[in-house]
Amino acid sequence: MILDFILNFVLLIVGAIFSFLPIVSTLPTIGGFDIDSQMVLGMGYLNSFFTAFWPVAVMFQGFLVIMLYYALKMLLRFFLGHRAPGHT
Amino acid sequence: MKLTRFKVNSLALLALCVLFAGHAYASYDLSSFASSTYDGNGYNAIIYNSDGVSNFTAYLFVRNGDTLTPTVDSVCLPNNINNVGFTYANCSSGTGAGQLNDWEKVSDLGYIGSGDDSGNGNPAVHYGAAYGPATASSNYTDHRWYTCTDATYTNCSAATGFLANNANAWGVATADLCTFPGPFSAPYGIADFYGPCGTAPPPVKCSSGDTRICDFTPEDGATTTSPVTFTLKAYISPNDVGNGYDVKLTLHNIDQNVLLLGALSPSDIFLIGTRIGGGQSTTTGGVFNFSTTTFIGDGNYRLNAVMEQDLLDGFLKNPFGPSSNQSHQFVVGQPTFIGNISQNLFNDIFGANGSASSSATSTTALLAGCNLLGNFNIVNCMSGLFVPDAAQTQDLIDNFKQGVATHVPWGYVTRLYAIMTSTTTTALPTFTASVPVSRGDQTLQYTTLTFDPGEMLAAGAEDLNSVQDPINHQTAHDVFYPMVAGSVALMVILTIAADVMGSHRHHTE
């Protein structure tokens, strides 16, 4: 209850700040290149490949987990700013 | 420096674990009990003390034998059950008299049923709900009642109780049944009422007990559309006839009632505000119903119902008189981020004392362990105070997604993640090629060849996945999947561990 209250309160403040920024529904188009539709198409092809060859799908899932880990690290560094270790 | 880097990497690892652990909980909603259809396995039974003193109300259940033929949406009690002080339904006597309506509420139960009925083609153990002041002649020692955690009745759990010769023990919960909070009868010695873990007790019946607000709608946690019908049901005990009681139903729009926009928020809407019975004092007891319908815009709302006893013709409120003050939170149309958070905060503050929404029930149940005069349990108490339950955690995640993760700049990461984890497949494009074919007369002709990678992949996969070993008849997938998955998982763990420890870097400091 107490932790939930604190988290909700923090989320309320953070959400209020970001509520002024636009909502992202698709990735942007740069120079006429629609990144979103191309990535959706590419992942569709990959998924077709994965349905046939499951070992590749397992490796891809492992790759995603590692990428998620690095993304979380970047997020922490974003909030820590110049105090983040390894920041030069 | 090394230590700080270790901390940051560990935090990232911890956050990763939390993300993956977020769905490890399960919770159940008693709304699944609102209707029942016979599936061949039986119905649910819930019995509970409806006023905390002497009245018991049951939602009936029977897990019957083949000789019983309950119709859909009916609940029957087993045939040939010895019964004490209770007029029970007997399906074999025919439709109507022998049936109880779907989840019919039976008041003031004496006894429902149990006993060995195997001689009549029924199971040896009857699955009913039972309680009451059984007479001295009754001697039942194997009472069982079942509750199920899903609407399809596939996950049921049993609690075995004993009620012999007017004995007063009740129930031993299995691991899948949890104690529902609330006062239970000292006269009858009911220590606990058990039900599916994570759910709330059924509502208390209105027509008995103390003077109070029985219920009001929209229900807590409901999502509805405009126009909205608001109802309130209050009960005046015969002991309180002659006193004056006010009921008030107030609607708050909680989208604007927070942060800087509070000053611009619309005034609260008084939906119902009246003296029960119309006069200075009530002349009769019983149930009083109020209702109104109004159009309201989309958003998050909080509905507050208050009943107070008047003194001096309403000039004063009796602080010691019977009163009710409850709140429901609901959504009309589309919720808002701020509205959702506001509702969560309200639940956190008021959920502990039971005056707020039932969505905090799990936490409330745990907090019952903080009562030094009750069933004090330090572990439950601390868990209730500090650990968000499954519903709260899910709310947090949903609100984070809605309010933060979809906005710039995080929205790009969220969208990228959604694309990468999508399971939608797209047919691979086919290729065509014109191949010159030389004939004997030296003229060239072109033949068009079509390559379909999808067919090629399917054929390759067929070879890969259909070959079986001759002894165990396992496919390549069966044999190698655990090895591949295990190897990949190990590599992922080692990669992250190496990064956390910084073991692959050369440190110069």
Chai-1 contact restraints between the chains, C-beta under 6 A:
chainA,res_idxA,chainB,res_idxB,connection_type,confidence,min_distance_angstrom,max_distance_angstrom,comment,restraint_id
A,M1,B,D348,contact,1.0,0.0,6.0,A-B,restraint_1
A,M1,B,T363,contact,1.0,0.0,6.0,A-B,restraint_2
A,M1,B,L385,contact,1.0,0.0,6.0,A-B,restraint_3
A,I2,B,L385,contact,1.0,0.0,6.0,A-B,restraint_4
A,I2,B,F386,contact,1.0,0.0,6.0,A-B,restraint_5
A,L3,B,F386,contact,1.0,0.0,6.0,A-B,restraint_6
A,L3,B,P388,contact,1.0,0.0,6.0,A-B,restraint_7
A,D4,B,D348,contact,1.0,0.0,6.0,A-B,restraint_8
A,D4,B,P388,contact,1.0,0.0,6.0,A-B,restraint_9
A,D4,B,Q392,contact,1.0,0.0,6.0,A-B,restraint_10
A,F5,B,D348,contact,1.0,0.0,6.0,A-B,restraint_11
A,L7,B,L396,contact,1.0,0.0,6.0,A-B,restraint_12
A,N8,B,I341,contact,1.0,0.0,6.0,A-B,restraint_13
A,N8,B,N344,contact,1.0,0.0,6.0,A-B,restraint_14
A,N8,B,L345,contact,1.0,0.0,6.0,A-B,restraint_15
A,L11,B,N399,contact,1.0,0.0,6.0,A-B,restraint_16
A,L12,B,I341,contact,1.0,0.0,6.0,A-B,restraint_17
A,V14,B,V404,contact,1.0,0.0,6.0,A-B,restraint_18
A,G15,B,F337,contact,1.0,0.0,6.0,A-B,restraint_19
A,G15,B,G403,contact,1.0,0.0,6.0,A-B,restraint_20
A,G15,B,V404,contact,1.0,0.0,6.0,A-B,restraint_21
A,F18,B,V404,contact,1.0,0.0,6.0,A-B,restraint_22
A,F18,B,H407,contact,1.0,0.0,6.0,A-B,restraint_23
A,L21,B,H407,contact,1.0,0.0,6.0,A-B,restraint_24
A,L21,B,V408,contact,1.0,0.0,6.0,A-B,restraint_25
A,P22,B,V408,contact,1.0,0.0,6.0,A-B,restraint_26
A,I23,B,T406,contact,1.0,0.0,6.0,A-B,restraint_27
A,I23,B,H407,contact,1.0,0.0,6.0,A-B,restraint_28
A,V24,B,V408,contact,1.0,0.0,6.0,A-B,restraint_29
A,V24,B,G411,contact,1.0,0.0,6.0,A-B,restraint_30
A,V24,B,Y412,contact,1.0,0.0,6.0,A-B,restraint_31
A,V24,B,R415,contact,1.0,0.0,6.0,A-B,restraint_32
A,L27,B,R415,contact,1.0,0.0,6.0,A-B,restraint_33
A,M39,B,I419,contact,1.0,0.0,6.0,A-B,restraint_34
A,V40,B,I419,contact,1.0,0.0,6.0,A-B,restraint_35
A,L41,B,T426,contact,1.0,0.0,6.0,A-B,restraint_36
A,M43,B,I419,contact,1.0,0.0,6.0,A-B,restraint_37
A,M43,B,S422,contact,1.0,0.0,6.0,A-B,restraint_38
A,G44,B,T424,contact,1.0,0.0,6.0,A-B,restraint_39
A,G44,B,T425,contact,1.0,0.0,6.0,A-B,restraint_40
A,G44,B,T426,contact,1.0,0.0,6.0,A-B,restraint_41
A,Y45,B,T426,contact,1.0,0.0,6.0,A-B,restraint_42
A,Y45,B,L428,contact,1.0,0.0,6.0,A-B,restraint_43
A,N47,B,T425,contact,1.0,0.0,6.0,A-B,restraint_44
A,S48,B,T425,contact,1.0,0.0,6.0,A-B,restraint_45
A,S48,B,L428,contact,1.0,0.0,6.0,A-B,restraint_46
A,A52,B,L457,contact,1.0,0.0,6.0,A-B,restraint_47
A,A52,B,A461,contact,1.0,0.0,6.0,A-B,restraint_48
A,P55,B,V484,contact,1.0,0.0,6.0,A-B,restraint_49
A,V58,B,V484,contact,1.0,0.0,6.0,A-B,restraint_50
A,V58,B,A485,contact,1.0,0.0,6.0,A-B,restraint_51
A,V58,B,V488,contact,1.0,0.0,6.0,A-B,restraint_52
A,M59,B,V488,contact,1.0,0.0,6.0,A-B,restraint_53
A,G62,B,V488,contact,1.0,0.0,6.0,A-B,restraint_54
A,G62,B,V492,contact,1.0,0.0,6.0,A-B,restraint_55
A,V65,B,V492,contact,1.0,0.0,6.0,A-B,restraint_56
A,I66,B,V492,contact,1.0,0.0,6.0,A-B,restraint_57
A,I66,B,T495,contact,1.0,0.0,6.0,A-B,restraint_58
A,Y69,B,L16,contact,1.0,0.0,6.0,A-B,restraint_59
A,Y69,B,I496,contact,1.0,0.0,6.0,A-B,restraint_60
A,L72,B,A12,contact,1.0,0.0,6.0,A-B,restraint_61
A,L72,B,A15,contact,1.0,0.0,6.0,A-B,restraint_62
A,L72,B,L16,contact,1.0,0.0,6.0,A-B,restraint_63
A,K73,B,A12,contact,1.0,0.0,6.0,A-B,restraint_64
A,L76,B,V8,contact,1.0,0.0,6.0,A-B,restraint_65
A,L76,B,L11,contact,1.0,0.0,6.0,A-B,restraint_66
A,L76,B,A12,contact,1.0,0.0,6.0,A-B,restraint_67
A,P85,B,T4,contact,1.0,0.0,6.0,A-B,restraint_68
A,P85,B,R5,contact,1.0,0.0,6.0,A-B,restraint_69
A,P85,B,V8,contact,1.0,0.0,6.0,A-B,restraint_70
